[in-house]
Structures are given as structure tokens and as C-alpha cells.
Amino acid sequence: MVSKKWALAILLLQLCNAGCGFCGKVLVWPCDMSHWLNIKVILEELTKKGHEVTVLIPSYGKLIDYSKPSPLNFKLLHSEYQKESVENIHAKLQDLIFDVLPNLTPWQATIKLNDYFIEITETLKTLCESAVYNQTLMKNLQETNYDVMLIDPVMPCGELVAELLAVPFVLTLRVSIGGMKEKRCGKLPAPPSYVPVQMMGLTDRMTFLERVKNTMLSVFFDFWIWDYDVHVWDQMYSEVLGRPTTLCETLGKAEIWLIRSYWDFEYPRPYPPNFEFVGGLHCKPSKPLPKEMEEFVQSSGKDGIVVFSMGSIIQNLTEEKANLIASALAQIPQKVLWRYKGKKPATLGANTQIYDWIPQNDLLGHPKTKAFITHGGLNGIYEAIYHGVPMVGVPMFADQPDNIAHMKVKGAAVEVNLHTMTSAELLNALRTVINDPSYKENVMRLSRIHHDQPMKPLDRAVFWIEYVMRHKGAKHLRPASHDLTWLQYHSLDVVGFLLACVATAIFLIMKCCLLSYKNFCKTGKKKKRE
């Protein structure tokens, strides 16, 4: 009897070990807001598989809440990067979105957005210093012996911490400004003939003039935007590591780049073997709605509902803009669920309910949902693709206009300009995506592509993180292009050498011809004399 108990205990232990496979230690350098929602899903899945996850965070954040019970371990970075700094950063961003960017072209808006990031560089640098110069913290991290580090490169410094700890790291992102980090640091091929510069709203099917524009933008980003403030980080990284280095060189050591998109969203283009697509990793089947919300949804009858959310950053609008939007919503037969924290608009129709928060994924997965009004954040777009809901895009800044441009090209969305639109324009856009069946057909096609994958995006993200842990890196997937200079990568040294060879050959041929001509002339003169 005793032997049977021991046998059962051993069997249970083996099953536990089999479920875990191996349990490693993961260190995380995240970014707040919507970026955190993506990375949090990965971290929770890692903890379910038995991994120990530690997250380095500032003592104040918007969505990262370390006070609630969590399977994650949080380590606080105490610095001047406190509540005042965070609120100031968000206040400046609000001013930028509503007062500055509306009056600029996409080109100018990108430059202005880059200026904003340069302006907050010192704040981010302070946060970085609170980590790398904290000897107690770094010693503790060193002694913990982490197996891998997961980093959101939008917030610089994570890769520097990984370098100091000599830990292999994985990057997770949608896109950097102009796609420069992926292109310059990840060596992502980007032929300007058919790969549009990120965030410029161009497609992969460009006219001649668009290709001219795209090439000029590519050069502009390469030689001006990229170097605008990167020297600050280059200098800091060199000082901390005690040797000359750059931000890009350090980022380029990433084992895997987890790109939060997929072919349902992206234009076809070449990718290195250490780039993996995990777009829509946060998406999941819808759950039942709260009782009162479900009753409101059911009251819509055959007309259905419209879901409206402007994301986690923009939670209220000017009174004039809110009234304009509410007026348009009041004219459609559908019921509207609007996530909005501002003053109740005077023109709000009886068909519209305002909520401080909505279960967006569950609403988009509801069979009565006819359309989704979105600011163009990739999280919301992927939930709409996942559930097959056509969109009205109201983009504001960063990658949002580019995201909506992708959906427009694929026939799944109509775009309106938040700053110049009228009630009639918003109303027409809504009627178009609801009443024109092509929008539903197109988004359902994207949904089928999204679901038709060999493994789920979240499983793929977790697999590659564990892959790096198992193999202590993934250098065998890293292209040799990382070891080439800019001149070598573009074969300009080879072109120069070949041009020099051609020039030398031409010179020698001309010399030979000239000598032959002179000899011929001398011979001719001798014959005449004779």
C-alpha cells in the first residue's frame, strides 16, 4: 500500500514537471499604456507554465498596477520618474494631439512627434539611470540568474540592462517611428520600391511619384530623424558599459523580434528568420456581457449595435467635438456603446449609452455588433479582425493613421479626420461600413486569414521566448548583416571597387590606344620621308 502511494506521488511529480517542461526566470522591461496590455498577456501565460516573471517598473504608471494581487513579481525603480513626470508627459501628448498635429501634414506631424520623444528623453534617461546605476538592484538581478529578458524597445534601456546582466533578450513591438529600429538595428530589409516607410500612410502598390516620395522619406529617416536624439543614448550606453557602443548596436543583439502584426494586416515583404509575427496575441473568444449592458444590446433588435472607443490615452474630447460626434450617432438606427469619460454631450441621442469602461473584446465578439469606431490602435484593430467587425477609423497620431491606412487598402475600414470631420461625414462613414456588404466580407476574409495559422499568436510568442531560454540565445537565426557596416550592407564598397576597376580598365585602354596612335603617326612620318 505504501509503495502504491509513493508510486502515485512520483507520477504526480513527473506530470508536474512535464507540464512545466522546464521552469525558467524571466526579467521584463515593459512600456505602459496599450503596450502593457499586450506584454501582460504574454507574462501571464508564462507564469501559467511555471516560469518566474519579474517586471521592472517605475513607482507610478497609468495601467501597470503593482498593488493588486498578481502572479508577476514587480520591482520598483525609485527615481524622479514619478506621478508628476508621467502626468506631464501625458498632458503634453494631449496638447500635441488636439492643438498641434491637426494643423500639420503627415511628414510634419512625424517630425513633431519625434520632437516630443526628444523632449521626454531626459525623463526616460532618469528612469534608466535609476536602474543601471543602482548597484544593489543590479547585484540582486545578477545573482538571480535570469534565463531571458523580454523588452519593449519603445522605452530605451531594457537592452542595456540585458547587456549588463549578460542575459539573452527578446524584443516585442508593433513598429518604431518610421520603422527605423527594425530597419537599422534589426537589419530588416526595406527596399523603398515596394516597402513603404512606416507611419506615412503609403501602401506596397505605389505609383512612380509615390515611390519617389517613399525613397526621399527613407533617406530622410535614415540620415536625419534617426540621428536626432540617438546620440544621447549612444553616449549613455558607452559610459555605462565602459566601451564605445551605440543604442542600435545593443538593440541589434536581440535574439528574437516579436512583431505584433501578421499577414492579415501587413503588406508582404521579406523578414529575417529571427523576426516572428504575433499579431492579435491578446485576442480571445467573447464572454457574456454584464446583465444591464446585454439588455441594452438586445434592445437594438435587428439593427444591432456600434461599439465606440478611442483607446486608453484619449478618454475625453472638447465639448464641441463630443456634441458633433453624439449628433452623428443619434441619427443611426443602431444602439451605440461609447467609452467616454468627458461631460455628457447635449446632443446625445436615446440610442447611445456612455460608459467609463467597456468590455471591448466581448462587445466586438457579440453577434449584434455591426461596426467599430476606433482611433486606430492596433489592439482594437486586431480584436475587430479577430471577430470580423468592419471599422470606422478616427486616427490621431503615431502608428494610428498607418494602421487605418492598412485597413482601408484591405477594404475593411473607412477613415474620417477627427479634427476636420462634420457630423455628416461621420454619419456617412458609419452608414457605409454598416450597409455596404463589401466591408463585412473583406474583414471576414481577414478574420479567416488570422484564424488560419499553425499555432495561436500567443502560443507562438511564448514558444520563442522559451526557445531562447532553452538554447541560451538564438544566434543561429541572426543574419550576418549585423556584422556589416552600412557601406558593406549596401555593397557600396563593392560598387566602388568595380567602378574603380572599370575606370582603371578604361584608362589603360585609352593609354594603349593613345600610344598606338602616336606610334602609328611616327611610322607614317618615317615612311613619308623615305
MARDO-352987 format. One record per residue: x, y, z of N, C-alpha, C in turn. Coordinates in steps of 0.1 Angstrom, whole numbers, plus 5000, padded with zeros to 4 digits. Layout:
BEGIN
XYZXYZXYZ
...
END
This chain:
BEGIN
500849885000500050005000500950135000
501950125008502850235009503550264995
503950154989504650164976503750224966
502450194966501550254957501450404959
501450444972501350594974502550664969
503750594971504950654966504950664951
504450554945504450554930503550664925
502350684932501450794928502050924930
502850944941503451074943504551104932
505351004929506351014918505651044905
504550984902503851004889503351144889
502751194900502251334900503451434898
504551404905505751494903506151494889
506151384882506651374868505651454859
504351444862503351514855503551664856
503851704868504051854871505251894863
506351824863507551854856507251854841
506451764836506151754822505351874818
504451924827503652044824504552164823
505552174831506352294831507452274820
507852154817508952134807510252174814
510452294816511552354824510952484828
511352524840510852654846511952754847
511952854839513052954839512653084846
513553174846513353314852513453414841
512353494841512153594830512253734836
513053824831513053964835512454054824
511654154828510854224819511154374820
511354444809511454594808510254634799
509154674805507954704797507754844794
506654874786506255014784504755024788
504355134793503055144799501955164788
500755184792499555204784499255084775
498855094763498354984755499454884753
500754924753501854834751501854734763
501554774775501554694787500454584785
499254614779498254524778498654404769
499554434759500054324751501054234758
501954304764503054224771502554154783
501554204790500954144802500354004799
499753994787499153864783500253764781
501353804776502453704774503053664788
503153764797503753734810502853644818
501553664817500553574825500653434819
500753424806500853284801502153214805
503253294806504553234811504453184825
503753264833503553224847502753104848
501753084840500852964840501652844837
502752864829503552754825504752724835
504652804846505552774857506852864858
506952954849508153044848507953154859
509053194864509153304874509353434866
508453534867508553654859508653774869
509653854866509953984874509854094864
509154204868508954314860509554444866
510454514859511054634864510154754859
509654824869508754934866508955064874
508655184869508755304878507655294889
507855374899506855364910505555424907
505355484895504055534891503755504876
502655454873502255424859500755444857
500355444845498955454841498155324842
498655224836497955094836498654984843
499955004846500654894853500454914868
499554824873499154844887499854724895
500854764903501554654911500954634925
499854714928499254704941498254584942
497754544930496854434930497554294931
496854194937497454064937497754014922
498953954920499353924907500353804907
500353724897501453614897502753674893
502853804889504053864885504753934897
506053924897506853994907507254134901
506954244909507254374905508454434913
509454484906510554554912510454704909
510354794918510154934916511455004914
511455094904512655184902512355314908
512955354918512755474925513655584919
512955684912513655794906512755914905
513256014898512356134896511256104886
511255984880510155954871508955914879
508356014886507255984895505956034888
504856044896503556074891503556204883
504256304888504256434881504856424867
505956344866506556334853505656264843
505056154848504156074839502956164835
502356234844501156324841501556434831
502756484833503256594825503456534810
504056414809504256354796502856334789
501856294796500556264790499856394787
500056504795499456634792500056694779
501356674778501956724766501556654753
501256524755500856444744499456484740
498556514750497156554747497256684739
498056784743498156914736498656884722
499556794721500156764708499056714698
498256624703497256554695496156654691
495656744700494556824697494856964692
496057014696496357154693497457174682
498357074681499457094672499357004659
499256874661499256784649498156804639
496956854643495856874633496256964622
497157064625497457164615498657124607
499157004608500456964601500156854591
501056844581501056734572501556614578
501356494573501856374579503356374581
504156434572505556454573505856544585
505256654585505556754596505056694610
503956614610503456554622504456454627
505056374619506056284623507256344629
507756454623508856534629508456594642
507256644643506856704656506656594667
506256474663506156364673507556324677
508456324668509856284671510356394681
510056514679510456624688509956604702
508656554703508056524716508856414723
509256304716510056204722511456254726
511956344719513256404723513156484735
511956554736511656634748511556554761
511056434760510956354772512156254774
513156274765514356184766514956194780
515156314785515756334798515056254809
513656264809512856184818513156034818
513155984805513355844803514855804807
515755894805517155874808517255864823
516555944830516555944845516055804850
515055754844514455624848515555514845
516255524834517255434830518455434840
518855554844519955574854519555514868
518255524871517855464884517955314884
518055254872518255104872519755074871
520355124861521755074858522755124868
522555244875523455294885523055254899
522055174900521655124914522354984916
523454994923524354884925523654764932
522854804942522154704950521154624941
520454694933519454634923520154544913
521254604907521954534896522554404902
523154414914523754294921522654184923
521454234928520354134930519954074917
519854144907519454094894520453994888
521754034890522853944886522853814893
522553814906522553694914521353604911
520353664906519153584903519253494891
520253524882520553444871519353424862
518853534856517753524847518153454834
517153384828517353304816517153384803
516253484804515953564793515353694798
515453794789514753924793513853964781
512654004784511654044775511554204775
511754264764511854414764510954474754
510354584757509654674748510554784745
511154794732512154894729511655034727
510355054728509855194728510455274740
510655194751511255254763512755214763
513655304759515055264759515555224773
516655144773517355104785517254954788
516154884784516054744787517154664781
517554694769518654624762519954654769
520154774775521354804783521454714795
520254704802520254614814520554474810
520054424799520354294795521754274792
522454374786523854364783524654364795
524354444805525054444818524954304825
523754244824523554114831523953994822
524354024810524753914800523653814799
522353864797521253784796520653794781
520353684774519853704761518453764762
518053844752516853924753516053914740
514653924742513653924731512954054731
512754114719512054244718510654214713
509754304718508354294714507854434710
507354454698506954584694506054574681
505254674679504554684666505354754656
505854874659506654954650507355064657
508555104653509155234658508855344648
509255464652509055574643509755554630
508955554619509555534606510055384604
509855304614510355164613511855164614
512455264620513955284620514655174629
514155144640514755044649514854914642
513754874636513754744629514754744617
514754854610515554864598517054874601
517354974610518755004613519354904623
518554864633519154784644518854634641
517654604636517354464634517754414620
518254514611518654474598517454424589
516354474591515154434584515154494570
515254414559515254464546514054554543
514354674536513254764533513454834520
513454764509513554824496512454934493
512855054491511855164490510955154478
511255054469510455044457509054984460
509054904471507754844474507454824489
508454864497508254864512508055014517
506755054520506555194524507255224538
507655344539508255394552507055384562
507255324573506255314583505755444588
504455454591503755574596503455684586
503755654573503555764563502255734555
501555624558500255604551500355554537
501555524532501755464518501455314518
501255264507500955114505502155054498
502054924496503054854488502854864473
501754914469501454934455501555084452
502755134449502955274448503155324433
502655434430502855494417504355544416
504755594405506155644403506455754413
505455854414505655964423505655924437
504855824441504855774454506155704458
506755634448508055574450509155674452
509055784445509955894447509855954461
508555974465508356024479508855924489
508555794487508955694497510555684498
511155694486512655694486513255814494
512655934491513056054498512856044513
511655984517511355974531512355874538
512655764530513655664536514955734539
515455814529516755884531516655984543
515456054543515256154554515256084568
514655974569514655904582516055844585
516655794575518055734577519055834582
519055954576520156054579519756174587
518456184591518156294600517356254612
516156194610515356164622516056064631
516655964625517355864634518355924643
519156014637520256074645519956194653
518656224654518156344660518456344675
518256234682518556234697519256104701
519556014691520155894695521555904701
522156024698523556044704523456044719
522356094725522156094739522355954745
521555864739521655724743522955654740
523555684728524855634725525855664735
525855794739526855844749526555774763
525355754767525055694780525455544780
525055474769525355334768526855314768
527655394762529055384761529655414775
529155514782529555544796529255424806
528055374805527655264814528455134811
528655104799529354974795530954994795
531355114796532855144796533555114783
532855114772533455104759532555164748
533155204737532355274727531255184721
530055224721528955144716527855234712
526755184707525555264704524255194708
523255274708521855214711521555104701
521855134688521455044678522254914678
523554924681524354804682523854714694
523454784705522954704716521654634713
520654714707519354664702519554544692
520554564684520854464673521254324679
521554314692521854184698520654104702
519454154699518254084703518253944696
517853844703517753714698516553694689
515453754693514153744685513453874686
512853914675511954034674510553984673
509753994683508353964682507554084677
507054074664506354184658504854164660
504254264666502754244669501854274657
502154204646501254204634501354074627
500554064616500553934609500153964594
500053864586499753894572498353934569
497453924579496153974578496154134578
497254184583497454334585498554384576
499754314576500954364570500854354554
501754434548501954414533503054304532
503054214522504054114521505454184518
506454134526507854194525508754084531
510054094528511054004534511254034548
511453924556511753934570512953844574
513853884582514953784587514353674595
515053564596514553444604514353474619
514953574624514753604639513553704641
512753734631511553814632510353724632
509553734642508353644643507053734645
505953684638504753764639503853704650
503353794659502453754670501253854671
500853904659499754004659498453944664
497754014673496553964679496653864690
497853864696498153764707497153784719
496653904720495753934732494253894729
493953864716492553834712492153704718
490853694721490253574726488753574724
488153454725486653454723485953544733
484753594729484053684737483353614749
483153684760482453634771481153704773
480253654781478953714782479153854788
478253954784478354084788477654104802
477954214809477254234822475754254818
474854214828473454204826472854324820
473054444826472454564821472954604806
474254574804474754604791474154514780
474054384784473454284775471954324772
471254374782469854414779469754534769
470754624771470854744762471154694748
472054604746472454544733471254474727
470554394735469454314729468254404725
468254524731467154624728467354684714
468454654708468754714694468054634683
467454514687466754444677467654404665
467054404653467754354641468854464636
468754584641469654694637471054674643
471154604654472454584660473054704667
474354694670475054794678476254844671
476754954676478055014672478855034684
480154984684481055004695481955114692
482255204702483055324700484055344712
485355344708486355364718487555434712
488155534719489255604714490555564721
490555444728491755394734491955444748
493155404753493455434767494055574769
494555634759495155774761494155884760
493255874750492255984748490955934754
490555994765489355944772488256054772
488556174768487556274766487956374755
486956444750487156544739486756674743
486956774734486356904736484856894736
484156994742482756984743482156994729
482757084720482257094706482356964699
483556904700483756774692482856664697
482656654710481856554716480356574711
479956694710478556724706478456684691
479456714683479456684669479356534667
480156454674480056304673478756254678
478256304690477056254695475856284686
475856394679474856424669474756324658
475956284653476056184642475556054647
475956014659475555884664474055874666
473455984670471955994672471155964660
471755974648471055964635471055824629
471755724636471755594631470755504638
470255404632469255314639469855224649
471155204648471855114658471955174671
472055084682472355134695473955144696
474355244703475855274704476355264718
477455194720478055194733479355264732
479555374739480655474737481455484750
482655444749483555464761484055614761
483655684771483855824772483755874786
484755954790484856004804484556154805
484256214794484056364795482656394799
482356524798481056574801479956524791
478856484796477756424787477456524776
477556494763477156584753475656614753
475456744749474056794749473256724738
473956684727473256624716473156474716
473456414728473456274729472056214726
472056114717470756054714470355944724
469055904723468555804732469155664728
469755654716470255524712471755504717
472255604724473655604728473855594743
474655504747474955494762476455524763
476855604773478255634776478655554788
479955504787480555424798481955464801
482355464813483755494817484655384811
484155264811484855144806483955044799
484354984789483554884782484454754780
483754634780484554514777484654504762
485554574756485654594742485754464734
486554364738486654244731485354164731
484654164742483354094744482254154735
482354294734481354364726481654334711
482854344707483254314693482854174689
482954084698482553944695481053914696
480254014700478853994701478153984687
477253894685476653874672475854004667
475554094676474754214672475654324668
476954314669477854424666478054444651
477754564646477754594631478954674627
479554754636480654844633481454884645
482654924643483554964654484155094650
483955194659484655324657485855324665
487055334659488255324666489255434662
490155464672491255564669492355494661
492355364659493355304651494455244659
494255224672495255144679495255004675
496454944674496554804668495754704677
495754724690494954624698493554614694
492854734693491454734689491254684675
492154724666492054674652492154524651
493054464659493154314659491954254665
491354314675490154254681489054254670
488954364662487954374652488254274641
489454254637489854154627489454014633
489853984645489553854651488053824651
487253924654485753894654485053934641
485853984631485254014618484254134619
484754254624483854374625484454484617
483754534607484254654599484454774608
485354864603485754974612485555114605
485255214614485455354610486655404618
487655444611488955484617488955634619
489355674632489455814635490855834641
491955814633493355814638493755954642
494755954652495256084657496756104656
497556004660498956024660499655884659
501055894659501955774659501555684648
501355554651501155454641499655444637
498755524643497355504641496955534626
497355654620497055674606497455564597
498655514600499255404592498455274593
497955244606497155124608495855134601
495255254601493955264594494155264579
495255314574495555304560495655164556
496255074564496354934561494854874559
494054914568492654854568491854914556
492155034553491455094541491855024528
493155004527493554934515492954794514
492754724525492254594525490754594525
490154714524488654724523487854694535
488554714547487854674559487454804568
487854924563487555044571487355164562
486755264568486555394562487255494572
487955594567488655684576487955824576
487855884588487456024589488456104597
488656224595489556304602488956364614
489456334626488856374639488756534640
489756604634489856744636489056824626
488756764614488056844604486656784601
486356664606485156604602483856674607
482856654599481556714603480656594607
479556624613478556514617478156434605
477956504594477556434581478656334577
479856374578480956284573481056164582
480956174595480956064604479755974602
478656034600477355964597477455884584
478055944573478155874561479155754562
480255784569481255674571480555554578
479855574589479155474596478155394587
477355474579476355414571477055324560
478255374555478955294545479455164550
480055154562480655024566479554934571
478354994575477254904580476454854569
476154944559475254904548475854844536
477154874533477854814522478454684526
477954574520478354434524479854404522
480454484513481854454509482754474521
482454564530483354594542483254474552
482054414553481954294562482654174555
482454164542483154054535484654064536
485154184535486654194535487154174549
486554224559487054204573486954054577
485853984572485753844574486853764567
487253814556488353744549489653764557
489853884562491053904571490953814584
489753804589489553724601489853574598
489453524586489853384583491353364582
492053464576493453454575494053454589
493553544598494053544611493953414619
492853354617492553224625493253104618
493553114605494153004598495753004600
496152984612497652974615497952844621
499252794620499552664626499552664641
499752784647499652794661499152934665
498552954676497953084680499153184683
498853314680499953414682500553414696
499653394706500153394720501053274722
500653154717501553034718502853054711
502853124699504053144692504953234700
504453344706505253434714505953364725
505153284733505653204744506753104739
506453034728507352934723508753004720
508753114714510053174710510853224722
510053274732510753314745511353194751
510653084752511152964758512252904749
512152924736513252874727514552944730
514553074733515753144736516253094750
515353064759515753014772516452874771
515852794763516352654761517752654755
517952744745519152734737520152844742
519752914752520553024758520953134747
519953164739520053254728519553194715
519653274704519253214691520153284680
521453284683522453344674522453284660
521953154659521953084646520853144637
519953224642518953284634519253434631
520353484636520753624635521553644621
521053724612521653744599523053804601
523953764592525353814592525353964589
524254024584524254164581524554254593
524354194605524554274617526054304619
526954224612528354234613528954324602
528054374594528554464582528354604586
529254694580529054834581527954874572
527455004573526455054564526955044549
528155074547528755074533528754924528
529154834537529254694533527854634530
526854674539525554624538524854654525
525154774520524554824507525554794495
526654724498527654684488528254804481
528254924488528855044482530355024480
530954944489532454924488532654834475
531854744473531954654461531654744448
530654824449530354914437531455004435
532055064445533255154444534455084438
534654954443535754874437535554844422
534354804419534054774405534154894396
533655004401533755134393535255174391
536055154402537455174401538155084391
537754954391538254864381537954904367
536654944365536254984352536955114347
537055204357537755334354539255304350
539855214358541255174355541455114341
540455014338540554954325540355054314
539455144316539155244305540455334304
541055364315542255454315543355374307
543555244310544655174304544355154289
543155124286542755114271543055244264
542655354270542855484264544355514262
545155474273546555494272547155414261
546755284260547255194249546855254236
545655294234545155354221545955474218
546255564228547055684226548455654222
549055554228550455514225550455454211
549455374208549355314194549255414184
548455514187548155624177549455704175
550255734186551455804185552455724177
552555594180553555514172553155504157
551855494155551355494141551755624134
551555734141551955864135553455874132
554255824141555755834139556155744127
555455624126555755534115555355594102
554255664102553755724090554655834085
555255914094556156024091557455964085
557955854091559155794086559055744071
557855684069557655634055557555754045
556955864049556855974040558256034037
559156034047560556084045561255994035
561155864037561755774028561255784014
END
